[in-house]
């Protein structure tokens, strides 16, 4: 299961959020969910990812993803990272979940 993570506030309409990351919730081991947090700005959405992981009953783990070099490509990292993981998960039972070498392509969106 893929879940988007954003720093927006549910109660303060003026805080609409400024950064996206995502969780991959691994349900392969019954009764032991693991949520891998992919954040292209390390640490930015940690608190929000922890809240979501807790709500779904998963153990939170940081996952490697390449880091963005500007202030606006976080959405591209979410889309391309999700696309890469879906391809890997579809390919077999032991997917490589490391996105440290992910190359994003804004033109592909």
Gaussian input, Z-matrix of N, CA and C with variables (Angstrom, degrees):
# hf/3-21g

backbone

0 1
 N
 C     1     B1
 C     2     B2     1     A1
 N     3     B3     2     A2     1     D1
 C     4     B4     3     A3     2     D2
 C     5     B5     4     A4     3     D3
 N     6     B6     5     A5     4     D4
 C     7     B7     6     A6     5     D5
 C     8     B8     7     A7     6     D6
 N     9     B9     8     A8     7     D7
 C    10    B10     9     A9     8     D8
 C    11    B11    10    A10     9     D9
 N    12    B12    11    A11    10    D10
 C    13    B13    12    A12    11    D11
 C    14    B14    13    A13    12    D12
 N    15    B15    14    A14    13    D13
 C    16    B16    15    A15    14    D14
 C    17    B17    16    A16    15    D15
 N    18    B18    17    A17    16    D16
 C    19    B19    18    A18    17    D17
 C    20    B20    19    A19    18    D18
 N    21    B21    20    A20    19    D19
 C    22    B22    21    A21    20    D20
 C    23    B23    22    A22    21    D21
 N    24    B24    23    A23    22    D22
 C    25    B25    24    A24    23    D23
 C    26    B26    25    A25    24    D24
 N    27    B27    26    A26    25    D25
 C    28    B28    27    A27    26    D26
 C    29    B29    28    A28    27    D27
 N    30    B30    29    A29    28    D28
 C    31    B31    30    A30    29    D29
 C    32    B32    31    A31    30    D30
 N    33    B33    32    A32    31    D31
 C    34    B34    33    A33    32    D32
 C    35    B35    34    A34    33    D33
 N    36    B36    35    A35    34    D34
 C    37    B37    36    A36    35    D35
 C    38    B38    37    A37    36    D36
 N    39    B39    38    A38    37    D37
 C    40    B40    39    A39    38    D38
 C    41    B41    40    A40    39    D39
 N    42    B42    41    A41    40    D40
 C    43    B43    42    A42    41    D41
 C    44    B44    43    A43    42    D42
 N    45    B45    44    A44    43    D43
 C    46    B46    45    A45    44    D44
 C    47    B47    46    A46    45    D45
 N    48    B48    47    A47    46    D46
 C    49    B49    48    A48    47    D47
 C    50    B50    49    A49    48    D48
 N    51    B51    50    A50    49    D49
 C    52    B52    51    A51    50    D50
 C    53    B53    52    A52    51    D51
 N    54    B54    53    A53    52    D52
 C    55    B55    54    A54    53    D53
 C    56    B56    55    A55    54    D54
 N    57    B57    56    A56    55    D55
 C    58    B58    57    A57    56    D56
 C    59    B59    58    A58    57    D57
 N    60    B60    59    A59    58    D58
 C    61    B61    60    A60    59    D59
 C    62    B62    61    A61    60    D60
 N    63    B63    62    A62    61    D61
 C    64    B64    63    A63    62    D62
 C    65    B65    64    A64    63    D63
 N    66    B66    65    A65    64    D64
 C    67    B67    66    A66    65    D65
 C    68    B68    67    A67    66    D66
 N    69    B69    68    A68    67    D67
 C    70    B70    69    A69    68    D68
 C    71    B71    70    A70    69    D69
 N    72    B72    71    A71    70    D70
 C    73    B73    72    A72    71    D71
 C    74    B74    73    A73    72    D72
 N    75    B75    74    A74    73    D73
 C    76    B76    75    A75    74    D74
 C    77    B77    76    A76    75    D75
 N    78    B78    77    A77    76    D76
 C    79    B79    78    A78    77    D77
 C    80    B80    79    A79    78    D78
 N    81    B81    80    A80    79    D79
 C    82    B82    81    A81    80    D80
 C    83    B83    82    A82    81    D81
 N    84    B84    83    A83    82    D82
 C    85    B85    84    A84    83    D83
 C    86    B86    85    A85    84    D84
 N    87    B87    86    A86    85    D85
 C    88    B88    87    A87    86    D86
 C    89    B89    88    A88    87    D87
 N    90    B90    89    A89    88    D88
 C    91    B91    90    A90    89    D89
 C    92    B92    91    A91    90    D90
 N    93    B93    92    A92    91    D91
 C    94    B94    93    A93    92    D92
 C    95    B95    94    A94    93    D93
 N    96    B96    95    A95    94    D94
 C    97    B97    96    A96    95    D95
 C    98    B98    97    A97    96    D96
 N    99    B99    98    A98    97    D97
 C   100   B100    99    A99    98    D98
 C   101   B101   100   A100    99    D99
 N   102   B102   101   A101   100   D100
 C   103   B103   102   A102   101   D101
 C   104   B104   103   A103   102   D102
 N   105   B105   104   A104   103   D103
 C   106   B106   105   A105   104   D104
 C   107   B107   106   A106   105   D105
 N   108   B108   107   A107   106   D106
 C   109   B109   108   A108   107   D107
 C   110   B110   109   A109   108   D108
 N   111   B111   110   A110   109   D109
 C   112   B112   111   A111   110   D110
 C   113   B113   112   A112   111   D111
 N   114   B114   113   A113   112   D112
 C   115   B115   114   A114   113   D113
 C   116   B116   115   A115   114   D114
 N   117   B117   116   A116   115   D115
 C   118   B118   117   A117   116   D116
 C   119   B119   118   A118   117   D117
 N   120   B120   119   A119   118   D118
 C   121   B121   120   A120   119   D119
 C   122   B122   121   A121   120   D120
 N   123   B123   122   A122   121   D121
 C   124   B124   123   A123   122   D122
 C   125   B125   124   A124   123   D123
 N   126   B126   125   A125   124   D124
 C   127   B127   126   A126   125   D125
 C   128   B128   127   A127   126   D126
 N   129   B129   128   A128   127   D127
 C   130   B130   129   A129   128   D128
 C   131   B131   130   A130   129   D129
 N   132   B132   131   A131   130   D130
 C   133   B133   132   A132   131   D131
 C   134   B134   133   A133   132   D132
 N   135   B135   134   A134   133   D133
 C   136   B136   135   A135   134   D134
 C   137   B137   136   A136   135   D135
 N   138   B138   137   A137   136   D136
 C   139   B139   138   A138   137   D137
 C   140   B140   139   A139   138   D138
 N   141   B141   140   A140   139   D139
 C   142   B142   141   A141   140   D140
 C   143   B143   142   A142   141   D141
 N   144   B144   143   A143   142   D142
 C   145   B145   144   A144   143   D143
 C   146   B146   145   A145   144   D144
 N   147   B147   146   A146   145   D145
 C   148   B148   147   A147   146   D146
 C   149   B149   148   A148   147   D147
 N   150   B150   149   A149   148   D148
 C   151   B151   150   A150   149   D149
 C   152   B152   151   A151   150   D150
 N   153   B153   152   A152   151   D151
 C   154   B154   153   A153   152   D152
 C   155   B155   154   A154   153   D153
 N   156   B156   155   A155   154   D154
 C   157   B157   156   A156   155   D155
 C   158   B158   157   A157   156   D156
 N   159   B159   158   A158   157   D157
 C   160   B160   159   A159   158   D158
 C   161   B161   160   A160   159   D159
 N   162   B162   161   A161   160   D160
 C   163   B163   162   A162   161   D161
 C   164   B164   163   A163   162   D162
 N   165   B165   164   A164   163   D163
 C   166   B166   165   A165   164   D164
 C   167   B167   166   A166   165   D165
 N   168   B168   167   A167   166   D166
 C   169   B169   168   A168   167   D167
 C   170   B170   169   A169   168   D168
 N   171   B171   170   A170   169   D169
 C   172   B172   171   A171   170   D170
 C   173   B173   172   A172   171   D171
 N   174   B174   173   A173   172   D172
 C   175   B175   174   A174   173   D173
 C   176   B176   175   A175   174   D174
 N   177   B177   176   A176   175   D175
 C   178   B178   177   A177   176   D176
 C   179   B179   178   A178   177   D177
 N   180   B180   179   A179   178   D178
 C   181   B181   180   A180   179   D179
 C   182   B182   181   A181   180   D180
 N   183   B183   182   A182   181   D181
 C   184   B184   183   A183   182   D182
 C   185   B185   184   A184   183   D183
 N   186   B186   185   A185   184   D184
 C   187   B187   186   A186   185   D185
 C   188   B188   187   A187   186   D186
 N   189   B189   188   A188   187   D187
 C   190   B190   189   A189   188   D188
 C   191   B191   190   A190   189   D189
 N   192   B192   191   A191   190   D190
 C   193   B193   192   A192   191   D191
 C   194   B194   193   A193   192   D192
 N   195   B195   194   A194   193   D193
 C   196   B196   195   A195   194   D194
 C   197   B197   196   A196   195   D195
 N   198   B198   197   A197   196   D196
 C   199   B199   198   A198   197   D197
 C   200   B200   199   A199   198   D198
 N   201   B201   200   A200   199   D199
 C   202   B202   201   A201   200   D200
 C   203   B203   202   A202   201   D201
 N   204   B204   203   A203   202   D202
 C   205   B205   204   A204   203   D203
 C   206   B206   205   A205   204   D204
 N   207   B207   206   A206   205   D205
 C   208   B208   207   A207   206   D206
 C   209   B209   208   A208   207   D207
 N   210   B210   209   A209   208   D208
 C   211   B211   210   A210   209   D209
 C   212   B212   211   A211   210   D210
 N   213   B213   212   A212   211   D211
 C   214   B214   213   A213   212   D212
 C   215   B215   214   A214   213   D213
 N   216   B216   215   A215   214   D214
 C   217   B217   216   A216   215   D215
 C   218   B218   217   A217   216   D216
 N   219   B219   218   A218   217   D217
 C   220   B220   219   A219   218   D218
 C   221   B221   220   A220   219   D219
 N   222   B222   221   A221   220   D220
 C   223   B223   222   A222   221   D221
 C   224   B224   223   A223   222   D222
 N   225   B225   224   A224   223   D223
 C   226   B226   225   A225   224   D224
 C   227   B227   226   A226   225   D225
 N   228   B228   227   A227   226   D226
 C   229   B229   228   A228   227   D227
 C   230   B230   229   A229   228   D228
 N   231   B231   230   A230   229   D229
 C   232   B232   231   A231   230   D230
 C   233   B233   232   A232   231   D231
 N   234   B234   233   A233   232   D232
 C   235   B235   234   A234   233   D233
 C   236   B236   235   A235   234   D234
 N   237   B237   236   A236   235   D235
 C   238   B238   237   A237   236   D236
 C   239   B239   238   A238   237   D237
 N   240   B240   239   A239   238   D238
 C   241   B241   240   A240   239   D239
 C   242   B242   241   A241   240   D240
 N   243   B243   242   A242   241   D241
 C   244   B244   243   A243   242   D242
 C   245   B245   244   A244   243   D243
 N   246   B246   245   A245   244   D244
 C   247   B247   246   A246   245   D245
 C   248   B248   247   A247   246   D246
 N   249   B249   248   A248   247   D247
 C   250   B250   249   A249   248   D248
 C   251   B251   250   A250   249   D249
 N   252   B252   251   A251   250   D250
 C   253   B253   252   A252   251   D251
 C   254   B254   253   A253   252   D252
 N   255   B255   254   A254   253   D253
 C   256   B256   255   A255   254   D254
 C   257   B257   256   A256   255   D255
 N   258   B258   257   A257   256   D256
 C   259   B259   258   A258   257   D257
 C   260   B260   259   A259   258   D258
 N   261   B261   260   A260   259   D259
 C   262   B262   261   A261   260   D260
 C   263   B263   262   A262   261   D261
 N   264   B264   263   A263   262   D262
 C   265   B265   264   A264   263   D263
 C   266   B266   265   A265   264   D264
 N   267   B267   266   A266   265   D265
 C   268   B268   267   A267   266   D266
 C   269   B269   268   A268   267   D267
 N   270   B270   269   A269   268   D268
 C   271   B271   270   A270   269   D269
 C   272   B272   271   A271   270   D270
 N   273   B273   272   A272   271   D271
 C   274   B274   273   A273   272   D272
 C   275   B275   274   A274   273   D273
 N   276   B276   275   A275   274   D274
 C   277   B277   276   A276   275   D275
 C   278   B278   277   A277   276   D276
 N   279   B279   278   A278   277   D277
 C   280   B280   279   A279   278   D278
 C   281   B281   280   A280   279   D279
 N   282   B282   281   A281   280   D280
 C   283   B283   282   A282   281   D281
 C   284   B284   283   A283   282   D282
 N   285   B285   284   A284   283   D283
 C   286   B286   285   A285   284   D284
 C   287   B287   286   A286   285   D285
 N   288   B288   287   A287   286   D286
 C   289   B289   288   A288   287   D287
 C   290   B290   289   A289   288   D288
 N   291   B291   290   A290   289   D289
 C   292   B292   291   A291   290   D290
 C   293   B293   292   A292   291   D291
 N   294   B294   293   A293   292   D292
 C   295   B295   294   A294   293   D293
 C   296   B296   295   A295   294   D294
 N   297   B297   296   A296   295   D295
 C   298   B298   297   A297   296   D296
 C   299   B299   298   A298   297   D297
 N   300   B300   299   A299   298   D298
 C   301   B301   300   A300   299   D299
 C   302   B302   301   A301   300   D300
 N   303   B303   302   A302   301   D301
 C   304   B304   303   A303   302   D302
 C   305   B305   304   A304   303   D303
 N   306   B306   305   A305   304   D304
 C   307   B307   306   A306   305   D305
 C   308   B308   307   A307   306   D306
 N   309   B309   308   A308   307   D307
 C   310   B310   309   A309   308   D308
 C   311   B311   310   A310   309   D309
 N   312   B312   311   A311   310   D310
 C   313   B313   312   A312   311   D311
 C   314   B314   313   A313   312   D312
 N   315   B315   314   A314   313   D313
 C   316   B316   315   A315   314   D314
 C   317   B317   316   A316   315   D315
 N   318   B318   317   A317   316   D316
 C   319   B319   318   A318   317   D317
 C   320   B320   319   A319   318   D318
 N   321   B321   320   A320   319   D319
 C   322   B322   321   A321   320   D320
 C   323   B323   322   A322   321   D321
 N   324   B324   323   A323   322   D322
 C   325   B325   324   A324   323   D323
 C   326   B326   325   A325   324   D324

   B1=1.4355
   B2=1.5314
   B3=1.3270
   B4=1.4621
   B5=1.5182
   B6=1.3349
   B7=1.4549
   B8=1.5220
   B9=1.3344
   B10=1.4564
   B11=1.5237
   B12=1.3264
   B13=1.4652
   B14=1.5227
   B15=1.3402
   B16=1.4618
   B17=1.5130
   B18=1.3248
   B19=1.4542
   B20=1.5252
   B21=1.3164
   B22=1.4612
   B23=1.5273
   B24=1.3112
   B25=1.4597
   B26=1.5229
   B27=1.3174
   B28=1.4606
   B29=1.5302
   B30=1.3170
   B31=1.4610
   B32=1.5210
   B33=1.3178
   B34=1.4598
   B35=1.5292
   B36=1.3203
   B37=1.4626
   B38=1.5263
   B39=1.3224
   B40=1.4591
   B41=1.5249
   B42=1.3284
   B43=1.4679
   B44=1.5208
   B45=1.3106
   B46=1.4638
   B47=1.5108
   B48=1.3082
   B49=1.4551
   B50=1.5120
   B51=1.3177
   B52=1.4592
   B53=1.5252
   B54=1.3309
   B55=1.4668
   B56=1.5177
   B57=1.3267
   B58=1.4624
   B59=1.5207
   B60=1.3139
   B61=1.4606
   B62=1.5370
   B63=1.3308
   B64=1.4625
   B65=1.5200
   B66=1.3294
   B67=1.4628
   B68=1.5159
   B69=1.3182
   B70=1.4581
   B71=1.5202
   B72=1.3244
   B73=1.4575
   B74=1.5189
   B75=1.3248
   B76=1.4604
   B77=1.5268
   B78=1.3345
   B79=1.4629
   B80=1.5219
   B81=1.3496
   B82=1.4666
   B83=1.5142
   B84=1.3357
   B85=1.4641
   B86=1.5245
   B87=1.3063
   B88=1.4626
   B89=1.5256
   B90=1.3200
   B91=1.4556
   B92=1.5241
   B93=1.3340
   B94=1.4687
   B95=1.5275
   B96=1.3264
   B97=1.4529
   B98=1.5223
   B99=1.3285
   B100=1.4639
   B101=1.5195
   B102=1.3343
   B103=1.4621
   B104=1.5196
   B105=1.3243
   B106=1.4585
   B107=1.5269
   B108=1.3293
   B109=1.4596
   B110=1.5279
   B111=1.3268
   B112=1.4573
   B113=1.5247
   B114=1.3261
   B115=1.4559
   B116=1.5264
   B117=1.3162
   B118=1.4644
   B119=1.5332
   B120=1.3275
   B121=1.4700
   B122=1.5220
   B123=1.3239
   B124=1.4693
   B125=1.5180
   B126=1.3285
   B127=1.4457
   B128=1.5114
   B129=1.3144
   B130=1.4623
   B131=1.5298
   B132=1.3154
   B133=1.4653
   B134=1.5293
   B135=1.3164
   B136=1.4726
   B137=1.5270
   B138=1.3135
   B139=1.4700
   B140=1.5287
   B141=1.3217
   B142=1.4612
   B143=1.5361
   B144=1.3299
   B145=1.4670
   B146=1.5285
   B147=1.3280
   B148=1.4680
   B149=1.5246
   B150=1.3137
   B151=1.4722
   B152=1.5272
   B153=1.3226
   B154=1.4686
   B155=1.5215
   B156=1.3270
   B157=1.4675
   B158=1.5235
   B159=1.3053
   B160=1.4730
   B161=1.5200
   B162=1.3155
   B163=1.4755
   B164=1.5214
   B165=1.3365
   B166=1.4664
   B167=1.5251
   B168=1.3361
   B169=1.4557
   B170=1.5140
   B171=1.3388
   B172=1.4582
   B173=1.5269
   B174=1.3168
   B175=1.4571
   B176=1.5266
   B177=1.3355
   B178=1.4588
   B179=1.5185
   B180=1.3453
   B181=1.4595
   B182=1.5231
   B183=1.3262
   B184=1.4685
   B185=1.5190
   B186=1.3178
   B187=1.4634
   B188=1.5236
   B189=1.3211
   B190=1.4625
   B191=1.5276
   B192=1.3214
   B193=1.4612
   B194=1.5241
   B195=1.3252
   B196=1.4575
   B197=1.5294
   B198=1.3147
   B199=1.4547
   B200=1.5294
   B201=1.3179
   B202=1.4560
   B203=1.5291
   B204=1.3126
   B205=1.4678
   B206=1.5231
   B207=1.3088
   B208=1.4584
   B209=1.5275
   B210=1.3190
   B211=1.4660
   B212=1.5187
   B213=1.3397
   B214=1.4577
   B215=1.5226
   B216=1.3023
   B217=1.4690
   B218=1.5267
   B219=1.3259
   B220=1.4646
   B221=1.5299
   B222=1.3321
   B223=1.4638
   B224=1.5146
   B225=1.3149
   B226=1.4623
   B227=1.5290
   B228=1.3319
   B229=1.4624
   B230=1.5314
   B231=1.3221
   B232=1.4682
   B233=1.5289
   B234=1.3257
   B235=1.4684
   B236=1.5231
   B237=1.3341
   B238=1.4670
   B239=1.5241
   B240=1.3246
   B241=1.4653
   B242=1.5135
   B243=1.3234
   B244=1.4665
   B245=1.5240
   B246=1.3250
   B247=1.4717
   B248=1.5332
   B249=1.3337
   B250=1.4690
   B251=1.5215
   B252=1.3291
   B253=1.4633
   B254=1.5263
   B255=1.3241
   B256=1.4709
   B257=1.5233
   B258=1.3255
   B259=1.4737
   B260=1.5186
   B261=1.3266
   B262=1.4680
   B263=1.5193
   B264=1.3184
   B265=1.4643
   B266=1.5211
   B267=1.3303
   B268=1.4592
   B269=1.5244
   B270=1.3319
   B271=1.4635
   B272=1.5262
   B273=1.3191
   B274=1.4584
   B275=1.5115
   B276=1.3344
   B277=1.4639
   B278=1.5347
   B279=1.3145
   B280=1.4646
   B281=1.5252
   B282=1.3411
   B283=1.4546
   B284=1.5252
   B285=1.3155
   B286=1.4574
   B287=1.5219
   B288=1.3321
   B289=1.4598
   B290=1.5259
   B291=1.3037
   B292=1.4521
   B293=1.5313
   B294=1.3295
   B295=1.4635
   B296=1.5264
   B297=1.3119
   B298=1.4644
   B299=1.5329
   B300=1.3167
   B301=1.4633
   B302=1.5326
   B303=1.3169
   B304=1.4610
   B305=1.5344
   B306=1.3156
   B307=1.4644
   B308=1.5233
   B309=1.3277
   B310=1.4592
   B311=1.5246
   B312=1.3307
   B313=1.4648
   B314=1.5134
   B315=1.3261
   B316=1.4634
   B317=1.5252
   B318=1.3116
   B319=1.4581
   B320=1.5185
   B321=1.3375
   B322=1.4578
   B323=1.5212
   B324=1.3180
   B325=1.4825
   B326=1.4986
   A1=107.78
   A2=116.04
   A3=122.51
   A4=108.66
   A5=116.35
   A6=121.32
   A7=109.95
   A8=117.60
   A9=119.31
   A10=110.05
   A11=115.68
   A12=122.19
   A13=106.67
   A14=115.86
   A15=121.10
   A16=108.66
   A17=116.63
   A18=121.75
   A19=113.12
   A20=118.10
   A21=121.86
   A22=110.11
   A23=115.61
   A24=121.54
   A25=109.51
   A26=116.09
   A27=120.73
   A28=111.24
   A29=117.12
   A30=120.47
   A31=113.80
   A32=118.33
   A33=122.71
   A34=108.91
   A35=116.12
   A36=120.38
   A37=113.19
   A38=117.68
   A39=120.67
   A40=112.13
   A41=117.39
   A42=121.29
   A43=108.63
   A44=115.71
   A45=121.30
   A46=113.69
   A47=116.90
   A48=120.43
   A49=112.15
   A50=115.35
   A51=119.40
   A52=112.76
   A53=117.78
   A54=119.01
   A55=110.68
   A56=115.96
   A57=123.40
   A58=110.61
   A59=115.82
   A60=124.33
   A61=104.94
   A62=118.01
   A63=117.66
   A64=111.90
   A65=114.06
   A66=122.62
   A67=109.13
   A68=115.94
   A69=122.66
   A70=105.12
   A71=117.12
   A72=121.05
   A73=108.14
   A74=115.14
   A75=123.06
   A76=108.37
   A77=116.03
   A78=121.38
   A79=112.45
   A80=116.61
   A81=119.43
   A82=112.93
   A83=118.46
   A84=121.18
   A85=107.71
   A86=115.15
   A87=120.57
   A88=111.21
   A89=115.98
   A90=120.71
   A91=113.78
   A92=117.81
   A93=120.35
   A94=109.48
   A95=116.03
   A96=121.07
   A97=110.45
   A98=115.39
   A99=121.52
   A100=107.13
   A101=116.68
   A102=122.10
   A103=107.98
   A104=116.66
   A105=122.50
   A106=108.26
   A107=115.97
   A108=120.56
   A109=110.15
   A110=115.48
   A111=123.22
   A112=108.17
   A113=116.55
   A114=121.13
   A115=109.31
   A116=116.54
   A117=121.39
   A118=113.11
   A119=116.93
   A120=123.53
   A121=105.00
   A122=115.77
   A123=120.92
   A124=112.46
   A125=114.76
   A126=121.39
   A127=115.72
   A128=118.51
   A129=120.38
   A130=112.13
   A131=117.45
   A132=120.84
   A133=113.29
   A134=117.95
   A135=120.59
   A136=112.82
   A137=116.90
   A138=119.94
   A139=111.32
   A140=116.34
   A141=120.83
   A142=111.00
   A143=116.71
   A144=120.96
   A145=110.39
   A146=117.14
   A147=121.09
   A148=110.96
   A149=116.38
   A150=120.69
   A151=110.66
   A152=116.79
   A153=120.13
   A154=110.58
   A155=117.55
   A156=120.96
   A157=110.57
   A158=116.66
   A159=120.05
   A160=110.83
   A161=117.00
   A162=120.60
   A163=112.65
   A164=117.73
   A165=119.21
   A166=112.01
   A167=116.78
   A168=121.28
   A169=114.33
   A170=116.88
   A171=120.83
   A172=111.40
   A173=115.22
   A174=122.89
   A175=107.38
   A176=117.47
   A177=121.71
   A178=111.74
   A179=116.23
   A180=123.30
   A181=108.20
   A182=116.24
   A183=119.50
   A184=108.20
   A185=116.08
   A186=121.01
   A187=108.73
   A188=117.18
   A189=119.84
   A190=112.75
   A191=114.70
   A192=121.85
   A193=106.45
   A194=116.88
   A195=119.09
   A196=108.77
   A197=115.74
   A198=121.32
   A199=110.82
   A200=115.18
   A201=119.54
   A202=110.19
   A203=115.16
   A204=120.90
   A205=112.33
   A206=116.04
   A207=120.10
   A208=108.16
   A209=116.79
   A210=120.95
   A211=113.56
   A212=118.29
   A213=117.78
   A214=115.36
   A215=121.13
   A216=121.55
   A217=115.05
   A218=118.84
   A219=119.47
   A220=112.02
   A221=118.05
   A222=120.73
   A223=112.61
   A224=116.56
   A225=121.07
   A226=109.79
   A227=116.36
   A228=119.96
   A229=110.85
   A230=117.67
   A231=120.70
   A232=110.28
   A233=116.93
   A234=120.61
   A235=110.94
   A236=117.59
   A237=120.05
   A238=111.93
   A239=117.60
   A240=120.55
   A241=111.55
   A242=116.72
   A243=121.11
   A244=110.23
   A245=116.00
   A246=120.71
   A247=110.81
   A248=117.15
   A249=120.99
   A250=110.93
   A251=117.29
   A252=119.63
   A253=112.14
   A254=117.67
   A255=120.38
   A256=110.06
   A257=117.35
   A258=120.51
   A259=110.89
   A260=116.24
   A261=120.18
   A262=111.86
   A263=117.29
   A264=120.49
   A265=111.18
   A266=117.08
   A267=121.22
   A268=112.09
   A269=116.91
   A270=121.18
   A271=113.83
   A272=118.10
   A273=117.37
   A274=113.89
   A275=115.73
   A276=121.37
   A277=115.24
   A278=119.45
   A279=122.48
   A280=110.48
   A281=117.90
   A282=119.78
   A283=112.65
   A284=115.73
   A285=122.48
   A286=106.66
   A287=117.37
   A288=121.66
   A289=112.48
   A290=117.51
   A291=123.13
   A292=109.73
   A293=116.42
   A294=121.06
   A295=111.33
   A296=116.05
   A297=120.56
   A298=111.82
   A299=117.82
   A300=121.58
   A301=112.58
   A302=116.88
   A303=121.14
   A304=109.96
   A305=115.33
   A306=121.06
   A307=106.34
   A308=116.64
   A309=120.30
   A310=109.78
   A311=114.08
   A312=120.74
   A313=108.61
   A314=117.20
   A315=121.33
   A316=111.98
   A317=117.96
   A318=120.36
   A319=112.40
   A320=117.83
   A321=121.26
   A322=112.24
   A323=117.84
   A324=120.35
   A325=112.72
   D1=132.44
   D2=177.11
   D3=-104.57
   D4=133.61
   D5=179.32
   D6=-129.99
   D7=129.12
   D8=176.45
   D9=-75.14
   D10=150.43
   D11=177.98
   D12=-126.58
   D13=133.22
   D14=178.92
   D15=-143.14
   D16=152.81
   D17=-178.82
   D18=-90.05
   D19=20.08
   D20=178.77
   D21=-71.10
   D22=158.37
   D23=178.45
   D24=-101.91
   D25=135.62
   D26=177.33
   D27=-78.95
   D28=-18.48
   D29=-176.22
   D30=-110.10
   D31=-22.30
   D32=-179.37
   D33=-109.97
   D34=103.43
   D35=-175.85
   D36=-66.26
   D37=-15.22
   D38=177.70
   D39=-80.72
   D40=-16.04
   D41=176.76
   D42=-100.87
   D43=87.45
   D44=-175.41
   D45=-87.74
   D46=-4.69
   D47=178.71
   D48=95.96
   D49=147.80
   D50=-177.55
   D51=-133.10
   D52=-2.66
   D53=-176.15
   D54=-148.44
   D55=137.58
   D56=177.30
   D57=-112.51
   D58=142.16
   D59=169.30
   D60=-143.22
   D61=-173.76
   D62=179.65
   D63=-150.89
   D64=158.83
   D65=176.02
   D66=-112.88
   D67=139.69
   D68=167.02
   D69=-109.07
   D70=115.68
   D71=179.38
   D72=-95.51
   D73=115.21
   D74=-178.07
   D75=-90.19
   D76=117.26
   D77=-179.09
   D78=-111.72
   D79=20.46
   D80=-176.41
   D81=-67.46
   D82=-32.12
   D83=178.37
   D84=-99.16
   D85=111.38
   D86=-175.97
   D87=-58.17
   D88=130.22
   D89=177.33
   D90=82.21
   D91=-0.23
   D92=179.81
   D93=-137.31
   D94=81.87
   D95=-179.59
   D96=-78.32
   D97=140.43
   D98=175.09
   D99=-124.79
   D100=129.69
   D101=177.25
   D102=-107.79
   D103=116.10
   D104=177.74
   D105=-92.79
   D106=122.96
   D107=-177.80
   D108=-99.77
   D109=119.23
   D110=178.16
   D111=-105.37
   D112=112.62
   D113=-177.17
   D114=-130.88
   D115=117.45
   D116=-177.26
   D117=-76.05
   D118=-2.22
   D119=168.69
   D120=-130.04
   D121=94.22
   D122=-172.68
   D123=-48.59
   D124=128.50
   D125=174.73
   D126=87.02
   D127=-14.43
   D128=-173.27
   D129=-62.43
   D130=-47.87
   D131=-176.62
   D132=-105.31
   D133=20.76
   D134=-176.44
   D135=-55.78
   D136=-47.30
   D137=-177.13
   D138=-63.46
   D139=-40.95
   D140=-178.95
   D141=-70.01
   D142=-38.62
   D143=176.95
   D144=-64.72
   D145=-39.79
   D146=179.13
   D147=-62.89
   D148=-39.88
   D149=178.94
   D150=-63.77
   D151=-44.88
   D152=-179.68
   D153=-66.33
   D154=-44.48
   D155=179.35
   D156=-59.70
   D157=-42.11
   D158=178.71
   D159=-63.26
   D160=-40.73
   D161=-179.12
   D162=-65.12
   D163=-31.06
   D164=178.22
   D165=-93.93
   D166=0.55
   D167=177.12
   D168=76.23
   D169=33.66
   D170=-176.77
   D171=-112.29
   D172=150.65
   D173=173.28
   D174=-80.84
   D175=122.18
   D176=-176.07
   D177=-83.04
   D178=134.68
   D179=176.35
   D180=-134.53
   D181=137.26
   D182=171.88
   D183=-72.06
   D184=142.20
   D185=179.04
   D186=-122.48
   D187=142.63
   D188=-178.24
   D189=-72.63
   D190=131.60
   D191=174.01
   D192=-146.02
   D193=146.79
   D194=178.02
   D195=-61.51
   D196=155.57
   D197=-173.69
   D198=-101.39
   D199=138.74
   D200=179.06
   D201=-72.66
   D202=151.71
   D203=-175.92
   D204=-109.74
   D205=12.06
   D206=178.34
   D207=-143.21
   D208=-173.14
   D209=-176.57
   D210=-102.26
   D211=11.54
   D212=-172.41
   D213=-137.14
   D214=-0.15
   D215=-176.86
   D216=-94.20
   D217=11.80
   D218=-176.36
   D219=-59.72
   D220=-38.71
   D221=178.48
   D222=-63.84
   D223=-36.77
   D224=177.52
   D225=-65.26
   D226=-40.05
   D227=177.64
   D228=-64.25
   D229=-38.38
   D230=177.94
   D231=-63.92
   D232=-47.90
   D233=-178.09
   D234=-65.59
   D235=-50.71
   D236=-177.97
   D237=-68.40
   D238=-35.78
   D239=176.89
   D240=-65.68
   D241=-42.99
   D242=177.37
   D243=-62.64
   D244=-44.63
   D245=179.32
   D246=-59.49
   D247=-44.36
   D248=-179.46
   D249=-64.97
   D250=-42.76
   D251=-179.56
   D252=-67.69
   D253=-39.79
   D254=178.21
   D255=-60.90
   D256=-42.47
   D257=177.91
   D258=-61.25
   D259=-43.73
   D260=-179.35
   D261=-67.78
   D262=-40.39
   D263=179.47
   D264=-66.20
   D265=-35.78
   D266=179.51
   D267=-71.58
   D268=-22.14
   D269=-175.27
   D270=-78.47
   D271=-23.29
   D272=-178.17
   D273=173.34
   D274=175.85
   D275=-173.12
   D276=-75.39
   D277=-19.63
   D278=-178.55
   D279=-119.14
   D280=68.55
   D281=-176.02
   D282=-71.32
   D283=150.98
   D284=173.02
   D285=-83.32
   D286=114.63
   D287=-177.00
   D288=-94.77
   D289=8.04
   D290=-178.73
   D291=-84.20
   D292=120.70
   D293=178.83
   D294=-113.18
   D295=22.71
   D296=-178.28
   D297=-58.45
   D298=-30.66
   D299=-178.35
   D300=-103.54
   D301=19.77
   D302=179.12
   D303=-61.29
   D304=131.33
   D305=174.76
   D306=-110.54
   D307=119.11
   D308=-178.06
   D309=-91.02
   D310=152.05
   D311=-178.78
   D312=-133.72
   D313=100.35
   D314=-179.43
   D315=-64.70
   D316=-24.06
   D317=-179.51
   D318=-73.63
   D319=-17.60
   D320=-177.28
   D321=-79.98
   D322=-11.19
   D323=-177.36
   D324=-82.60

